[in-house]
Amino acid sequence: MDGGPAVFTGAVFALFGLALLAWTAVRVRHREPVAHGVSPVASAALATLAALLSLAAGAWCLSRL
């Protein structure tokens, strides 16, 4: 019974993490700012950290099945 919400939550976290990681990589590769008004290095690092944390949360949710 608890498998459905875990799959949905894990998929949402994983998709968000993948999308954020891909978006950040494209912005950095094109030398465009990840966030306006913030240091480019700091914003790219923070976005990458958030993406990796989201992927980890998705993997954790999916491992609880």
N, C-alpha and C positions, 0 to 999 in steps of 0.2 A: 504494500500500500504506500510506503514511503519512497518507493523507487521513482515514481513519476516526478515529484517535485525535485528530487536530487538530480535527475537527468536534465530537467529543464534548467535548473540553477547552474549546474556545471556547464551546460552548453552555452548559456548566456555569458557566464564569466569567460569561458574559453574564446568565444567569438569576439567579445569585446577586447580581450587581451591581444588576440591576433590582429584585429583591425587597428588598434592603437599602435601596436608594434610596427605594422606595415606602414601606417600613415607617418609615423615618426621617422622611419627609415627613408621614405620618399622625400620628406621635407629636408632631412639632413643631407641626403645625396644631392639635392638640387640647391643646397646652400640657402634655403629659405628659413625664416624663423619658425620655430615650433610654437612659441607663444610671444606675442607682441609685448614689448616693454620689459622683457626679462633677458638675462644673459643667455645667449644661444646654447652654451655648454650646459648651464644649469637646467634650462627648460628641456633640453633633449635628454639629459640624465634623469630628470624627474619623470618625464613621460615614459621613458624606457623602464624605470623602476615600477611605475604604476602598471604598465603592461605585463611585466613579469609577475608581479603580485597577483594580478587578475588571472593569469594563466595558472599560477600555482593554486589559487582558490578553486578554479575550475577543475583542475586535476584532483584536488582533494575531494571535492564534491562527487566527482565521478568515481573515485576509488571507494566511496562509502556504500556502493550498491551491494 
